[in-house]
Amino acid sequence: MNKGYGVTVTRTDGGGGMPEKSALVVVATDELDAELVASRVAGAASEAETLRELTEEEVLEYGLDLEDHGSAKALAVPNL
């Protein structure tokens, strides 16, 4: 069964610049799967860390469809 997760992604450009952090909400089966989904969305030069499982209210607030495994939404203002 899919669940919603809050994930942070750190991307590097490989040129020694400052890493860029983003917050995502993703639909996945577990925490490891959430990190894989987020890394796939962010690209090869990224690392993902699952912060926590979302509550049912948060899933509704972010408009996540738990039937749509692998979907992800970036958060404009991280509030996880």
N, C-alpha and C positions, 0 to 999 in steps of 0.2 A: 504494500500500500504506500502510495506517495504521501509526502508531507512537505510543508514549507519550511525553509531554512534561511537564516540570515548568514551571509558569507562576506568576508572581506577579501579583496583581491589586490595584490601588490604587483604592479607591472614595472619592469625595467626596460629601458631602451637599448641596453647593451653598450652605450657610449659613455658610461660613467655618470650620467645625469641623475638627478634625484628620482627615487622611485615614486610612482604615482599610485595612491590607494583609492579604491572604489568600494562602495558597499552595494551588494546585490541581494535580492531575494530570489530563491530558486525553488523549483519543484523537483524533489529527488526521493529516493527510497530510504536513504540513511545519510549520516554525516559525511562519510567518505564519498558517496555518490554526489552529494551536494558540492563538494570541493572539485570533483571531476567535471561536473556540469559548469561550474563557475570558471575553471581553468580553460575549458573548451571555448567558452564565450569570450574570455579575455585575451586568449592567444597564447602562443608557445612560451613567450618570455614572461610568464606570470606564476605567482604562487597564491594559492587560496587557503583560507582558514575558516572553518565553520565556527560561527559565534554561538548559535543556539537554534533550537527548533522554534518556529513561530507558533503563536497561539492561534486558535480558530478565528478569533476576532481579527488578528493581524492578517491572516490569509485572506479574509474577506476585504479588509481595508486596502490591501495591495492588489486586489483583483486577481489573485492566483487561481488557476484552474488545476486542481490536484489530479485531474485525469490527464493533464498535458505534461508528462514526464520530460524533464530537460528544459522546460521553459524558464526564463530568467528575466528579471527587470532590474535595471539600475535605479538606485535611490539618489535623488537630487541632493537631499540632505540626510545623511546617515543618522538614523535614530534607533539603531539596534542596541 
